[in-house]
């Protein structure tokens, strides 16, 4: 009897280790992309993490290990951006739109402050709410492509990536009249062959270097702190104007006026991503 229990414990332990490995390798948390971005130093050439438990395998793995986001950004610096030049400009960006619960309130706040921003559109949401996407466009904001179904691209095929981008592009073009040059991959995650395809086809991939973490349902004070503590010249700020079931973005909406006032007082100008990066909004 004791033997059986022991075996069970062993099996449970092994399953736990496997699960932990699976989550570490396959399922990075949504916030992880941003911490990677903030911690990756442009001057450092070797930030690739090695696996301490398998020193012998490191050398063999090196040549085949996929490039991480920091390495991709350096290798494809003309195509893959996370910040702008160091001038007193900031670009506010809002993901996961259009969402009737939150997008209109974000638009109201921006209109009141006279600020233009960049909105990353999820294709299936645009299909459901074409008028709201039209409104974002008509109010002078820039539209970017944020995939059709919000998958994690890093582990998807090039074909799936292409299909998600082109399907969304078609929907956006039918509503606002242009095919966006800007792509933001969901969770900021993308692999090398996808970046190569984007480069070849004239897209610019844009992540961020300031994460509000507003998707966690933080209150206005915390959202404001997250942005104002990290922002600097040429920053690209990630916020959301759309969310999943049960998500609460009231913190980000309430924080907007104060974030804008504070940064204006510090001498910053608010620009869209094409203005910040000196690129066109369309392909
Ligand atoms: Zn998203």
Boltz pocket constraint, residues with backbone or C-beta under 6 A from the ligand:
constraints:
  - pocket:
      binder: B
      contacts: [[A, 95], [A, 96], [A, 146], [A, 150], [A, 186], [A, 187]]
      max_distance: 6.0
